[in-house]
């Protein structure tokens, strides 16, 4: 994840059997380890983290907990613990720093919930809950009034390999609490997966 304000790239690297957040300059030099409490939960490849827009700190999951840490590795702070004990797999931080989106799931990746909290840990909106299948890929728009996410609309669940069959991109509008299936609007064929979407820098397109 690139942060232009910090002029650094943050990434997850496995070291000593644990997944830790590192940063580097854009050319890959000046690699620094940020975390000592690891990024962990359900399936390392499904875990994610987020920069503060200023580039001063990051947030990341550790099982049912969400931590904040300064980019130099100082100031580790517990921000939030899930009330149901489910694992936090993904998070995103709004540009204005007032909201955090979370994707949680059980230890098999299912019983998914996507919701938005404020910095005090109170729930502002529930985007997705009580559905079968996998989900994820959360990303705030620049204005913080929309949230991208993906969901496997087939509802397929495989507790051995977490396979998805028909993952589509949705956008949740916080102003009117509506969901729009963007993959359907782009005529995505069934049987392929749209995954890990991001708003473009001008908010006008989806990557």
PAZAPA-4460 file (N, C-alpha, C; in steps of 0.05 Angstrom, whole numbers, plus 32768, in hexadecimal, padded with zeros to 4 digits):
% residues 207
    n_x    n_y    n_z   ca_x   ca_y   ca_z    c_x    c_y    c_z   seq   type   mol
   8011   7FE8   8000   8000   8000   8000   8012   8019   8000     1      X     A
   800E   8029   7FEB   801E   8042   7FE9   8010   8059   7FF8     2      X     A
   8020   8068   8006   8016   8081   8012   8028   8098   8009     3      X     A
   801D   80AA   7FF9   802D   80BF   7FED   8036   80D4   8002     4      X     A
   8026   80D8   8017   802D   80EB   802B   8046   80E1   803A     5      X     A
   8047   80C7   8040   805F   80BC   804D   8075   80B6   803A     6      X     A
   806F   80B6   8020   8082   80AF   800B   808D   8093   8010     7      X     A
   807C   8081   8019   8084   8065   8020   806F   8051   8017     8      X     A
   8078   8039   8012   8067   8022   800D   8067   8011   8026     9      X     A
   804F   8008   802E   804D   7FF5   8044   8045   7FDA   8039    10      X     A
   8050   7FC5   8045   804A   7FAA   803B   804D   7F96   8051    11      X     A
   8041   7F7F   804D   8043   7F69   8061   8058   7F55   8058    12      X     A
   806A   7F4F   806B   807F   7F3B   8066   807E   7F26   807C    13      X     A
   8082   7F0D   8075   8084   7EF8   8089   80A0   7EF7   8094    14      X     A
   80A3   7EF9   80AE   80BE   7EF8   80BA   80BB   7EE9   80D4    15      X     A
   80CC   7ED5   80D8   80CB   7EC5   80F0   80B1   7EB7   80F5    16      X     A
   80A3   7EB0   80DF   8089   7EA3   80E1   8072   7EB5   80E6    17      X     A
   8076   7ECF   80E8   8061   7EE2   80EC   805F   7EF6   80D5    18      X     A
   8047   7F00   80CF   8044   7F15   80BB   8046   7F30   80C8    19      X     A
   8059   7F40   80BF   805E   7F5B   80CA   805C   7F70   80B4    20      X     A
   8055   7F89   80BC   8054   7F9F   80A9   8070   7FAC   80A8    21      X     A
   8079   7FB0   808F   8092   7FBE   8089   808B   7FD6   8078    22      X     A
   809E   7FE9   8077   809B   7FFF   8063   80B6   8002   8055    23      X     A
   80B4   800E   803D   80CC   8015   802E   80C7   802E   801E    24      X     A
   80DC   8039   8013   80D9   804F   7FFF   80CE   8043   7FE5    25      X     A
   80C6   8054   7FD3   80B9   804A   7FBB   80CB   8039   7FAA    26      X     A
   80E5   803C   7FAC   80F8   802C   7F9C   8100   8012   7FAA    27      X     A
   80F3   800D   7FC1   80F8   7FF4   7FD0   810F   7FF6   7FE4    28      X     A
   811C   800D   7FE6   8132   8010   7FF9   8127   8019   8014    29      X     A
   8139   8019   8028   8132   8022   8043   811B   8012   804F    30      X     A
   811E   7FF8   804F   8109   7FE6   8059   810A   7FE7   8078    31      X     A
   80F3   7FEC   8084   80F1   7FEE   80A1   80D9   7FDD   80AB    32      X     A
   80DD   7FCE   80C0   80C8   7FBF   80CD   80B8   7FD1   80DF    33      X     A
   809D   7FD1   80DC   808C   7FE3   80EC   8081   7FD4   8104    34      X     A
   8076   7FBC   8100   8067   7FAE   8115   8079   7F99   8122    35      X     A
   8072   7F93   813C   807D   7F7C   8149   8066   7F6A   8152    36      X     A
   804F   7F76   8159   8036   7F66   815C   802C   7F60   8140    37      X     A
   802A   7F47   8138   8026   7F41   811B   800B   7F47   8110    38      X     A
   8009   7F48   80F6   7FF0   7F48   80E7   7FE7   7F2B   80E5    39      X     A
   7FD1   7F24   80F1   7FC9   7F08   80F2   7FAB   7F05   80F5    40      X     A
   7FA1   7EEE   80ED   7F85   7EE7   80EE   7F7F   7ED1   80DB    41      X     A
   7F6A   7ED3   80CB   7F62   7EBF   80B8   7F72   7EC2   809E    42      X     A
   7F82   7EAE   8097   7F91   7EAD   807E   7FA1   7EC6   8078    43      X     A
   7FBB   7EC4   807A   7FCD   7EDB   8076   7FC7   7EEA   805C    44      X     A
   7FC1   7EDB   8047   7FBD   7EE8   802D   7FA3   7EF8   802C    45      X     A
   7F92   7EF5   8040   7F78   7F04   8041   7F7A   7F1C   8053    46      X     A
   7F91   7F20   8060   7F94   7F36   8074   7F9D   7F4F   8066    47      X     A
   7F94   7F66   8071   7F9B   7F80   8066   7F9F   7F94   807C    48      X     A
   7FA8   7FAC   8075   7FAE   7FC1   8088   7FA8   7FDB   8079    49      X     A
   7FAA   7FF2   8087   7FA5   800C   807A   7FB6   8022   8085    50      X     A
   7FBE   8034   8074   7FCC   804C   807C   7FB9   8061   8086    51      X     A
   7FC1   8071   809A   7FB5   808B   809F   7FBC   809D   8087    52      X     A
   7FA9   80AE   807E   7FAE   80BE   8065   7FC7   80CF   8068    53      X     A
   7FCD   80D9   8080   7FE5   80EA   8084   7FFF   80DA   8081    54      X     A
   7FFD   80C0   8083   8015   80AF   8082   8024   80AC   809C    55      X     A
   8018   80B5   80B2   8026   80B4   80CC   8022   8099   80DA    56      X     A
   800C   808B   80D4   8007   8072   80E2   7FF8   805F   80D1    57      X     A
   7FF5   8046   80DB   7FE6   8031   80CD   7FD4   8023   80E0    58      X     A
   7FBF   8016   80D6   7FAE   8004   80E6   7FB0   7FE8   80D9    59      X     A
   7FAD   7FD3   80EB   7FAF   7FB8   80E1   7FA2   7FA5   80F5    60      X     A
   7F9A   7F8D   80EB   7F8C   7F7A   80FC   7F9F   7F66   810A    61      X     A
   7F96   7F5D   8121   7FA3   7F47   812F   7F8D   7F37   813C    62      X     A
   7F83   7F22   812E   7F6C   7F12   8136   7F54   7F24   8139    63      X     A
   7F49   7F27   8152   7F31   7F37   8156   7F37   7F54   815D    64      X     A
   7F50   7F5C   815B   7F58   7F77   8163   7F62   7F87   814C    65      X     A
   7F5E   7FA1   814E   7F68   7FB4   813A   7F7C   7FC7   8148    66      X     A
   7F95   7FC8   813E   7FAA   7FD8   814A   7FB1   7FF0   8138    67      X     A
   7FBA   8004   8145   7FC6   801C   8137   7FE3   801E   813F    68      X     A
   7FF4   8024   812B   8011   8027   8131   801D   803D   8120    69      X     A
   802F   804C   812C   803D   8061   811C   804F   8054   8107    70      X     A
   8055   8062   80F2   8064   8057   80DC   8081   8050   80E4    71      X     A
   808B   805B   80FA   80A6   8054   8103   80A5   803D   8117    72      X     A
   808E   8031   811C   808B   801A   812E   8085   8021   814B    73      X     A
   8082   803B   8151   807C   8043   816C   805E   8046   8170    74      X     A
   8055   8049   8189   8039   8050   818E   8025   803C   8189    75      X     A
   802B   8022   818C   8017   800D   8187   7FFF   8011   819A    76      X     A
   7FE7   8012   818E   7FCE   8018   819D   7FB8   8005   8194    77      X     A
   7FAA   7FF9   81A7   7F92   7FE9   81A1   7F7B   7FFC   819C    78      X     A
   7F70   7FFB   8183   7F5A   800D   817C   7F3F   8000   8181    79      X     A
   7F3D   7FE6   817C   7F22   7FDA   817B   7F25   7FBB   817E    80      X     A
   7F11   7FAF   818B   7F0E   7F92   818D   7EF2   7F8B   8185    81      X     A
   7EF0   7F77   8173   7ED5   7F6F   816A   7EC4   7F65   8181    82      X     A
   7EAA   7F6C   8182   7E99   7F64   8198   7E92   7F46   8197    83      X     A
   7E94   7F39   817F   7E8C   7F1D   817D   7EA3   7F0A   817B    84      X     A
   7EBC   7F14   817E   7ED3   7F03   817D   7EDC   7EFB   8161    85      X     A
   7ECD   7F04   814C   7ED6   7EFE   8131   7EF0   7F0C   812A    86      X     A
   7EFE   7F01   8117   7F18   7F0D   810F   7F14   7F25   80FC    87      X     A
   7F25   7F39   80FF   7F26   7F4F   80EC   7F3A   7F46   80D6    88      X     A
   7F30   7F46   80BD   7F42   7F3F   80A7   7F4B   7F57   8096    89      X     A
   7F39   7F6B   8094   7F3F   7F82   8083   7F36   7F9C   8091    90      X     A
   7F43   7FB2   808A   7F3C   7FCC   8096   7F42   7FE1   8082    91      X     A
   7F34   7FF8   8083   7F3B   800F   8073   7F34   8028   8084    92      X     A
   7F44   803D   8080   7F42   8055   8090   7F3A   806C   807D    93      X     A
   7F24   807A   8084   7F1B   8090   8074   7F30   80A6   8072    94      X     A
   7F30   80B5   805C   7F44   80CA   8058   7F44   80DF   806E    95      X     A
   7F2C   80E5   8078   7F2A   80F9   808D   7F31   80EE   80A9    96      X     A
   7F36   80D4   80AB   7F3F   80C8   80C4   7F29   80C4   80D9    97      X     A
   7F10   80C7   80D1   7EFA   80C4   80E5   7EEC   80A9   80E5    98      X     A
   7EF1   8099   80D0   7EE2   807F   80CE   7EF5   8069   80C5    99      X     A
   7EEF   8051   80CF   7EFE   8039   80C7   7EEA   8024   80BE   100      X     A
   7EEF   8019   80A7   7EDE   8002   809E   7EEC   7FE8   80A5   101      X     A
   7EDD   7FD4   80AD   7EE8   7FBB   80B6   7ED9   7FA4   80A7   102      X     A
   7EE8   7F90   80A0   7EDC   7F77   8097   7EE4   7F61   80AB   103      X     A
   7ED1   7F54   80B7   7ED6   7F3F   80CB   7ECA   7F25   80C1   104      X     A
   7ED5   7F0F   80CC   7ECC   7EF4   80C4   7ED3   7EE0   80DA   105      X     A
   7EC8   7EC8   80D9   7ED0   7EB4   80EC   7EEB   7EA7   80E3   106      X     A
   7EF3   7E92   80F2   7F0E   7E87   80EC   7F0F   7E77   80D3   107      X     A
   7EF8   7E75   80C4   7EF7   7E68   80AA   7EF3   7E7C   8094   108      X     A
   7EF2   7E95   809A   7EEE   7EAA   8086   7ED2   7EB2   8081   109      X     A
   7EBF   7EA5   808E   7EA3   7EAA   8089   7E95   7EB8   80A0   110      X     A
   7E7B   7EB9   80A0   7E6C   7ECA   80B3   7E76   7EE7   80B1   111      X     A
   7E78   7EF0   8098   7E84   7F0A   8092   7E73   7F21   809B   112      X     A
   7E80   7F35   80A4   7E73   7F4F   80AB   7E85   7F66   80A2   113      X     A
   7E7A   7F79   8094   7E88   7F91   808C   7E7A   7FA9   8099   114      X     A
   7E88   7FB9   80A9   7E7B   7FCF   80B6   7E8F   7FE6   80BA   115      X     A
   7E84   7FFD   80C2   7E93   8015   80C5   7E91   801F   80E1   116      X     A
   7EA8   8025   80EE   7EA8   802F   8109   7EB5   804B   8109   117      X     A
   7EB0   805A   811E   7EBF   8073   8122   7ED7   806D   8133   118      X     A
   7EE7   8082   8139   7F00   807E   8147   7EFC   8077   8164   119      X     A
   7EE3   8078   816E   7EDD   8070   818A   7ED3   8053   818A   120      X     A
   7ED1   8046   8173   7EC8   802A   8171   7EAB   8026   816F   121      X     A
   7E9B   803B   816C   7E7E   8038   8169   7E78   8032   814B   122      X     A
   7E64   8021   8147   7E5D   8019   812C   7E4C   802F   811F   123      X     A
   7E54   8039   8108   7E46   804E   80F9   7E33   8042   80E4   124      X     A
   7E3B   802C   80D8   7E2B   801F   80C3   7E33   8002   80C0   125      X     A
   7E20   7FF1   80BB   7E25   7FD5   80B4   7E20   7FD2   8096   126      X     A
   7E35   7FCC   8088   7E35   7FCB   806A   7E2C   7FAF   8061   127      X     A
   7E35   7F9A   806E   7E2F   7F7F   8066   7E2F   7F6C   807E   128      X     A
   7E1B   7F5B   8080   7E1A   7F47   8095   7E06   7F32   808E   129      X     A
   7E07   7F1B   809C   7DF4   7F05   8099   7DF2   7EFB   807C   130      X     A
   7E09   7EF8   806F   7E09   7EEC   8054   7E1D   7ED5   8054   131      X     A
   7E19   7EC3   8041   7E2C   7EAD   803D   7E41   7EB5   8029   132      X     A
   7E58   7EA7   802B   7E6E   7EAC   8018   7E82   7EC0   8022   133      X     A
   7E97   7EC4   8012   7EAD   7ED6   8018   7EA7   7EF2   8010   134      X     A
   7EB7   7F05   801C   7EB4   7F21   8016   7ECE   7F2F   801E   135      X     A
   7ED0   7F48   8015   7EE8   7F57   801D   7EED   7F6E   800A   136      X     A
   7F07   7F76   8008   7F0F   7F8B   7FF5   7F05   7FA7   7FFC   137      X     A
   7F03   7FAE   8015   7EF7   7FC7   801D   7F09   7FDF   8017   138      X     A
   7EFD   7FF5   800E   7F0C   800E   8007   7EF9   8026   8007   139      X     A
   7F00   803A   8017   7EF0   8053   8018   7EF6   8064   8000   140      X     A
   7EE1   8073   7FF7   7EE5   8088   7FE3   7EF4   809F   7FF1   141      X     A
   7EFF   80B2   7FE1   7F0E   80C8   7FEC   7EFD   80D8   7FFF   142      X     A
   7EE4   80DD   7FF8   7ED2   80EC   8009   7EC8   80DC   8021   143      X     A
   7ECC   80C2   8021   7EC3   80B2   8037   7EA6   80AC   8038   144      X     A
   7E98   80B2   8022   7E7B   80AE   8022   7E73   8094   8013   145      X     A
   7E87   8085   8008   7E82   806C   7FFB   7E97   8058   8004   146      X     A
   7E8E   803E   8004   7EA1   8029   800B   7E9F   8013   7FF6   147      X     A
   7EB5   800C   7FE9   7EB6   7FF5   7FD7   7EBA   7FDC   7FE7   148      X     A
   7EAF   7FC5   7FDD   7EB4   7FAB   7FE9   7EAD   7F96   7FD4   149      X     A
   7EB6   7F7E   7FD9   7EAF   7F67   7FC7   7EA0   7F52   7FD7   150      X     A
   7E8E   7F44   7FC9   7E80   7F2E   7FD6   7E7B   7F18   7FC1   151      X     A
   7E7F   7EFF   7FCA   7E79   7EE8   7FB9   7E5B   7EE3   7FBA   152      X     A
   7E4D   7EEC   7FA6   7E2F   7EEA   7FA6   7E26   7ECD   7FA2   153      X     A
   7E38   7EBA   7F9B   7E2F   7E9E   7F9A   7E29   7E93   7FB5   154      X     A
   7E35   7EA0   7FCA   7E30   7E95   7FE5   7E40   7E7C   7FEB   155      X     A
   7E52   7E74   7FDA   7E60   7E5B   7FDD   7E73   7E5D   7FF5   156      X     A
   7E74   7E47   8004   7E87   7E46   801B   7E96   7E2C   801B   157      X     A
   7EB0   7E2D   801B   7EC1   7E16   801D   7ED5   7E1A   8033   158      X     A
   7ED2   7E0B   8048   7EE2   7E10   8060   7EFF   7E05   805D   159      X     A
   7F05   7DF8   8047   7F20   7DEE   8042   7F31   7E02   8032   160      X     A
   7F25   7E0F   801D   7F36   7E1F   800C   7F2B   7E3C   8008   161      X     A
   7F15   7E43   8014   7F0A   7E5E   8013   7F07   7E67   7FF5   162      X     A
   7EFD   7E56   7FE5   7EFA   7E5C   7FC8   7EE2   7E6F   7FC4   163      X     A
   7EE4   7E82   7FB2   7ECE   7E93   7FAA   7EC7   7E8E   7F8D   164      X     A
   7EAD   7E8F   7F86   7EA3   7E88   7F6C   7E99   7EA0   7F5C   165      X     A
   7E8E   7EB4   7F69   7E82   7ECA   7F5A   7E84   7EE4   7F6B   166      X     A
   7E9D   7EED   7F6F   7EA1   7F05   7F7F   7E9C   7F1E   7F6F   167      X     A
   7E8C   7F30   7F79   7E84   7F48   7F6C   7E8C   7F61   7F7C   168      X     A
   7E90   7F77   7F6E   7E96   7F90   7F7C   7E7C   7F9F   7F82   169      X     A
   7E79   7FA8   7F9A   7E63   7FB9   7FA2   7E6D   7FD3   7FAD   170      X     A
   7E5D   7FE8   7FAC   7E63   8001   7FB9   7E4C   8008   7FCB   171      X     A
   7E52   800E   7FE4   7E3F   8015   7FF8   7E3F   8033   7FFC   172      X     A
   7E28   8040   7FF9   7E25   805D   7FFC   7E1D   8063   8018   173      X     A
   7E2E   8071   8027   7E28   8077   8043   7E13   808C   8046   174      X     A
   7E0E   809C   8031   7DFA   80B1   8033   7DDD   80A6   8033   175      X     A
   7DD9   8090   8024   7DBE   8085   8023   7DBD   8068   8029   176      X     A
   7DD3   805C   8032   7DD4   8040   803B   7DCB   802D   8026   177      X     A
   7DD4   8031   800D   7DCE   8020   7FF7   7DE7   8012   7FEC   178      X     A
   7DE3   7FFA   7FE0   7DF8   7FEB   7FD4   7DF3   7FE9   7FB6   179      X     A
   7E08   7FEC   7FA6   7E06   7FEA   7F89   7E1A   7FD5   7F7F   180      X     A
   7E11   7FC2   7F6F   7E22   7FAC   7F64   7E30   7FB7   7F4B   181      X     A
   7E49   7FC0   7F4E   7E58   7FCB   7F38   7E60   7FB6   7F23   182      X     A
   7E65   7F9E   7F2C   7E6C   7F89   7F19   7E55   7F82   7F07   183      X     A
   7E3C   7F83   7F11   7E25   7F7E   7F00   7E22   7F94   7EEB   184      X     A
   7E28   7FAD   7EF3   7E26   7FC4   7EE0   7E3B   7FC2   7ECA   185      X     A
   7E52   7FB4   7ED0   7E66   7FB1   7EBC   7E64   7F96   7EAD   186      X     A
   7E4E   7F87   7EB2   7E48   7F6E   7EA4   7E5E   7F59   7EA9   187      X     A
   7E67   7F57   7EC2   7E7A   7F42   7EC9   7E6F   7F26   7EC4   188      X     A
   7E7D   7F15   7EB5   7E73   7EFA   7EB2   7E72   7EEB   7ECC   189      X     A
   7E5F   7ED8   7ECF   7E5F   7EC7   7EE6   7E77   7EB4   7EE5   190      X     A
   7E80   7EAD   7EFD   7E96   7E9A   7EFF   7EB2   7EA6   7EFF   191      X     A
   7EB4   7EC0   7EFF   7ECE   7ECE   7F03   7ECB   7EE0   7F1C   192      X     A
   7EE1   7EE8   7F28   7EE0   7EF7   7F41   7EEC   7F13   7F3D   193      X     A
   7EDD   7F27   7F45   7EE8   7F42   7F48   7EF1   7F45   7F65   194      X     A
   7F0A   7F4D   7F69   7F15   7F4D   7F84   7F26   7F66   7F89   195      X     A
   7F27   7F6D   7FA3   7F39   7F82   7FAD   7F37   7F9D   7F9D   196      X     A
   7F1F   7FA8   7F9B   7F1C   7FC1   7F8C   7F26   7FD9   7F9B   197      X     A
   7F2E   7FEE   7F8C   7F36   8007   7F98   7F2B   801E   7F87   198      X     A
   7F23   8034   7F95   7F1C   804C   7F86   7F35   8057   7F79   199      X     A
   7F33   8062   7F61   7F49   8070   7F54   7F4F   8089   7F63   200      X     A
   7F66   8096   7F5E   7F6E   80AE   7F6D   7F5A   80C5   7F6A   201      X     A
   7F4B   80C6   7F54   7F37   80DC   7F51   7F1B   80D3   7F59   202      X     A
   7F18   80BB   7F64   7EFE   80B0   7F6D   7EEB   80AA   7F56   203      X     A
   7EF4   80AE   7F3D   7EE1   80AC   7F27   7EE0   8090   7F1B   204      X     A
   7EF3   807F   7F22   7EF4   8064   7F17   7EFB   8050   7F2D   205      X     A
   7EF8   8036   7F26   7EFF   8020   7F38   7F15   8010   7F2C   206      X     A
   7F2A   800B   7F3C   7F40   7FFA   7F34   7F3D   7FDF   7F40   207      X     A
***
